Amino acid sequence: MSFIGQTLLDDITIEHGPAALMGRYLIAANREMRSRGVTLAFRKDFKELFAFNERNREHWHRLAPLFDPAFNDVPEEDAYWLAGYDSEGDIVAVHATRFFDWRKTTLEEEFVSLRLWYDEPDRWRMPGEECRMTCEGGRLVTGRCAFVGSMWFRPDFRRRGLSRLLPRISRTVALALWDIDFNFSFVESFVIATTLIEQYGYTNYAPGVEFRDGPKGDMDMHLVWMNRDELVAGLARELRQLNDGAERMIEKPEASRSPLPVRHGSIRRSYTTRRRRSGAAAMVASTQSKRGAAVPIDSK
């Protein structure tokens, strides 16, 4: 049986950013996801995500605490996750995103204080748990920010090139909803060493992210980030490739070294496709002009 319900393109209205470019990219990227057997839907229920994560622990780590309702009050207006469904209506891909208003602080401050991970760090942190950040990017990432992570693909859907598409789709949605200044995440060193980072599309990365005495022990990771202008420029490049019918990017074998293609935000606590309308490659997205009028985006 196929998935019945609203798809991502049905649910998203572009409220911020270059609407025409973003709308065309979302249409092209979602079309490419469908060609690889995945239909995306927009989700807000993190209890549902947590339960799904628990059922798939054999090949997926626990959610990062900032997405876990057991440790955080995840505001509905400030977080979402994308669910990718196969032709049988089963979830085969996940990517989660959370918004933070850090106009009076920085990523470094929120990371070191553990406020990035827990609403109440003193209550939920493990004994001796610390986070340290020495890279300059931690001080640069400020303002309206989106953390993107907890990306997962069912094993039989890995190495289909989905990890090139899903992060870009997710941060485009984040810009559309929240007018973000930065998006960021954390990756393990092998993602940098094997050039998998190129698939995720981040323009900046640096070592200097340290987890000490956390649920997974001591870990050293890289910060990856991009600002708004870099995000938009990247979308323009990707859209040209998609429209030109560029050769598909298939995930490299190294992606299977980890249970996740990339373990974003790796502090983790133990603790249908509805048939599209005729002419349905169409999405009608809109943005508010300076005069308040909705500007439609033609999907053609």
SULURBEL-V39664 format. One record per residue. RES is the residue in one small letter. SS is DSSP state (~ for helix, > for strand, _ for the rest). PSI is psi in degrees with one decimal (* if undefined). Layout:
RES:SS:PSI, RES:SS:PSI
This chain:
m:_:144.2, s:_:161.5, f:_:131.1, i:_:121.6, g:>:-175.1, q:_:137.2, t:_:171.4, l:~:-45.0, l:~:-24.4, d:~:-30.6, d:~:-14.6, i:_:129.2, t:_:128.9, i:_:107.5, e:_:-18.0, h:_:159.8, g:_:178.6, p:_:95.6, a:~:-42.7, a:~:-47.9, l:~:-47.7, m:~:-40.7, g:~:-44.5, r:~:-39.2, y:~:-46.0, l:~:-39.7, i:~:-48.3, a:~:-42.3, a:~:-38.3, n:~:-35.8, r:~:-41.1, e:~:-39.0, m:~:-44.4, r:~:-34.9, s:~:-20.4, r:_:12.9, g:_:15.3, v:_:129.7, t:>:127.8, l:>:143.9, a:>:152.8, f:>:125.8, r:>:148.8, k:_:-16.3, d:_:103.0, f:~:-16.6, k:~:-38.1, e:~:-43.6, l:~:-43.7, f:~:-43.3, a:~:-40.1, f:~:-41.4, n:~:-42.6, e:~:-36.6, r:~:-14.1, n:_:29.8, r:~:-16.6, e:~:-33.2, h:~:32.7, w:_:134.0, h:_:164.7, r:_:153.2, l:_:148.1, a:>:141.9, p:~:-31.4, l:~:-14.6, f:~:-4.8, d:_:115.7, p:_:-17.3, a:_:-23.6, f:_:-7.4, n:_:145.5, d:_:98.3, v:_:106.0, p:_:132.9, e:~:-35.4, e:~:-8.9, d:~:14.8, a:>:152.3, y:>:166.8, w:>:147.4, l:>:128.0, a:>:127.6, g:>:126.3, y:>:143.7, d:_:-173.8, s:_:-15.5, e:_:-1.0, g:_:15.8, d:_:144.6, i:>:126.6, v:>:-4.6, a:>:145.5, v:>:143.1, h:>:130.8, a:>:149.9, t:>:139.9, r:>:138.2, f:>:142.6, f:>:133.0, d:>:100.4, w:>:39.8, r:>:-15.9, k:>:14.8, t:>:-174.0, t:>:165.4, l:~:-43.4, e:~:-46.7, e:~:-43.2, e:~:-33.8, f:~:-50.0, v:~:-36.4, s:_:-9.4, l:_:6.6, r:_:-21.8, l:_:-36.9, w:_:-35.1, y:_:138.2, d:_:-37.5, e:_:83.8, p:~:-41.1, d:~:-26.1, r:~:-38.9, w:~:-16.5, r:_:149.8, m:_:156.6, p:_:121.8, g:_:2.0, e:_:130.8, e:>:151.6, c:>:132.6, r:>:146.9, m:>:120.7, t:_:-8.5, c:_:149.8, e:_:-29.7, g:~:-29.7, g:~:-27.2, r:~:-20.4, l:~:-33.5, v:_:108.0, t:>:173.0, g:>:-138.6, r:>:110.5, c:>:151.0, a:>:125.6, f:>:128.9, v:>:133.1, g:>:-161.7, s:>:36.0, m:>:137.6, w:>:143.9, f:>:137.6, r:_:140.8, p:~:-38.5, d:~:-4.8, f:~:8.7, r:_:160.8, r:_:31.7, r:_:6.2, g:_:10.1, l:~:-28.8, s:~:-10.9, r:~:-32.1, l:~:-46.4, l:~:-45.2, p:~:-37.9, r:~:-40.5, i:~:-44.8, s:~:-43.2, r:~:-24.2, t:~:-42.2, v:~:-40.3, a:~:-42.6, l:~:-41.2, a:~:-38.9, l:~:-38.0, w:~:-3.6, d:_:50.7, i:_:149.6, d:_:-33.2, f:>:152.2, n:>:150.1, f:>:165.6, s:>:-173.6, f:>:140.8, v:>:158.1, e:_:162.2, s:~:-34.2, f:~:-24.7, v:~:-37.1, i:~:-46.0, a:~:-32.6, t:_:7.0, t:_:16.7, l:_:-24.1, i:~:-29.7, e:~:-31.8, q:~:-33.1, y:~:-15.4, g:_:8.5, y:_:139.5, t:_:-16.4, n:>:138.3, y:>:151.8, a:>:144.4, p:>:174.1, g:>:22.5, v:>:118.1, e:>:129.7, f:>:127.0, r:>:131.2, d:>:32.7, g:>:-172.0, p:_:-28.3, k:_:15.8, g:>:-145.6, d:>:129.9, m:>:141.6, d:>:127.2, m:>:177.5, h:>:143.2, l:>:134.3, v:>:139.8, w:>:163.0, m:>:149.9, n:>:178.2, r:~:-46.1, d:~:-39.7, e:~:-37.0, l:~:-49.1, v:~:-42.9, a:~:-39.1, g:~:-38.1, l:~:-40.8, a:~:-42.3, r:~:-45.5, e:~:-38.4, l:~:-40.9, r:~:-41.6, q:~:-43.5, l:~:-42.5, n:~:-29.2, d:_:-2.3, g:_:38.9, a:_:155.3, e:_:135.0, r:_:143.1, m:_:112.8, i:_:138.3, e:_:143.8, k:_:153.6, p:~:-29.8, e:~:-19.7, a:~:-21.7, s:~:2.4, r:~:-26.6, s:_:150.2, p:_:-26.3, l:_:145.1, p:_:-34.6, v:_:135.0, r:_:84.2, h:_:138.0, g:_:63.3, s:_:10.9, i:_:113.5, r:>:132.7, r:_:136.1, s:_:-114.0, y:_:*, t:_:-178.5, t:>:115.3, r:_:135.3, r:_:124.3, r:_:152.0, r:_:158.1, s:_:134.4, g:_:21.3, a:_:17.5, a:_:8.7, a:_:138.7, m:_:136.1, v:_:104.0, a:>:158.3, s:>:159.4, t:>:160.0, q:>:123.3, s:_:171.9, k:_:-24.7, r:_:0.3, g:_:4.5, a:_:142.3, a:>:132.8, v:>:109.7, p:>:151.2, i:>:119.1, d:_:130.9, s:_:-7.4, k:_:*
